[in-house]
Amino acid sequence: MSKQSLASQSRESNSRPRKGPLLGYTICVYGGASQRGPVAHREQASAVGRALGLAGADFVFGGGKVGLMGASSLAAQQEGAAVTGVITRFLLDMEAANRDLAELIVVETMHQRKNIMMQRADAFVILPGGFGTLEEVMEVVTLKQLGQLDKPIVFADFGGFWQPLIALFDHFESQDYLHNRFEDLYSLATNPEAIIADLSKALAGRGPLAQG
């Protein structure tokens, strides 16, 4: 796999000791890169990033500095999280990559991008987004259903954003295309505090970077 690390030194702008229930864990955050979404979503994404940073978590994401990706990663970074971005070369300029990170990894394909993010993560938080976010979350949910991934997945269900997708899951189940108790694959949280609580409970007793 071809990849290039553009920034390998950790930020030193926030030197206070870190603590919290997620200390030592790395959380992968998926979310839209669009700047056209509701302002409230960007504010909530910032609140999630801030909560993750304050809870001691580190952060891996798609590397962009715009949209919900940018808002959440910047807030986590400001609270002392070591933030790693993973981006494809062809998206490097299109998504206005944030080069001021602990690490920015440039890869050649979307598959490589997703694979590195999954490997680095202990858990996943799914912010609102579009096709790209949906494709990312469906891969981790599918892998978890198949027993190839054993890491918590939390939907940030702000204002019921993900309810149409959950309704589609219910439809799949009603047509016998899903196993029973598919709800065990993920949790839904409507605010940052609930996200931290869900992650803390799900990760309790696990070592960081537990490979699923």
Protein Blocks (a to p, Z undefined) as FASTA:
>chain_A
ZZddfbfbdcfkbmcdcedjkgoiacdddddfbfkbcfklmmmmmmmmmmmmmnopacdd
ehiaghjllmmmmmmmmnopacdddddfklmmmnopafbbfbdcddfbfklmmmmmmmmp
gbdcdddddfklmmmmmmmmmmmmnopaccdddddfehhlmmmmmmmmmmmmmnopaceh
klmmpccdfbfklmmmmmmmmmgopaehiaZZ
